[in-house]
Amino acid sequence: MKPLARVVVAVVSLAAVATSYLLPNSQQTFSSPASEFAIDVNPLPLSIVCPGSMVEVAGRSGVEVGKIERVDSASIKYQSQNSIEAPSRTESFTTLAVEGEEQSTNLLSAIEYQVVDRPRASGLIAGYCEQPVTSGWFVSGDGGAGKETVLVVANPNPVDTQLLLEIHFAGKVITERYVIGPLSEKLISLAAVVGVEPSYAVYFESGGGGLVAAIQHRYSDGLNSLGVSLDTAVRQAQTNLWIAPVSILADGYERPRLRLFAPTAASDLTITYHSRSTRTQMAELSLDSGELFELEPQLPPGTYAIEIQSTEPVLASILNPALRPLDYQWISPSERFNTLSLPLPSIDTELALVNPSDSRIRITVEAETAQGNQISTIELAPTEIELLPVTGRSISIDSSGEFIAALQLISPSGYAVINPSENSNPGQSLSVIVR
């Protein structure tokens, strides 16, 4: 056999042997048994961000085209198990951080609030200091005469990121992209993006690290200010939503506006209005995919918790008016808690508590005051809502079952609702399976 032929035969033989090992056949199979082991992982330091003070568009007079800036400062209140450094007031966004293995609102939570008294804006704005997220929704965009919406997005990370912004309204989606530098923010007047569209939903997404977003509203009638609102509750679409507390004023006064949005698929909805007297009223409706729908609940005067059940994930928010003084607040759906710790503002405050379950629950509220800790205990029937005046530096809430909570601020300066969310990072014991 010639040398070249012998080389060819040898190569073919080796390939055949390799193939017999690499390719499965009916006579032989190879499998690797799975192994499982547990590891302990410490969570990252808990970091939350307060969105900062009011944003004014077009300057104090309202005629400075293209001008958008922060005005005055917002008060910050926080509570933490550990000692941390935090300013009492802030103009721009502010990051608070603390280390700890058992992470929750008990480890760290914070709120901000600001009395606004400007020629074109007055009232009270307040919000919860949120953990950064990579995406989220707001359905509270308001446009047209006398309405102004500003989106505030803060990048608390040491590297820049790209912000994807989608504006959803009837039959159309507008997409915008922005670059947000490290440890900086973007103030976006949405009127420049949507024109005179009266209502819309906003979706944001980060191309890098988590962001903190808030939506600010200003309402006016000519030169007369009608109120302001700050919405910091970033939520994802769900099939069961609760919004509270919602106030229905006496006949003849403005009613709340409930806005619903089906972001991905058509959905059938059941809306139940639960009052403090446990009376309920129900409404049913259907939304097409991408439909944004508004309604004004026709209810007797009182305080309500609104429950929304849907066949597909939906988003919701409600614009709630206050009469004395005239002011507004967009209220987003609330989270469910078993325990919750919150700082309190130096403003008259009520704690709204809702039992979203089918069983009676017992809730204990402990308030830290200058005179010592004060404890209150209440029992809530299924779907019941209760308002409890609270004072002091902070409160801790424990319950025998899941509950929903919000802080309602009412003062001669204005009205606001603070909607909390849980604060925690993944960590502790993890089970790892290797195959």
ZIUR-V593406 format. One record per helix or strand of 3 or more residues. SS is the DSSP state (H for helix, E for strand). FROM is the first residue (numbers start at 0). LEN is the number of residues. If there is no record, write none. Layout:
((SS FROM LEN) (SS FROM LEN))
This chain:
((H 2 20) (E 34 7) (E 45 5) (E 54 3) (E 67 3) (E 73 7) (E 93 5) (E 107 11) (E 120 8) (E 134 8) (E 146 9) (E 160 9) (E 171 9) (E 183 6) (H 190 4) (E 198 8) (E 210 11) (E 223 8) (E 237 11) (E 256 5) (E 266 9) (E 279 8) (E 291 4) (E 301 21) (E 326 6) (E 336 7) (E 348 6) (E 360 9) (E 371 9) (E 384 6) (E 393 18) (E 413 5) (E 427 7))
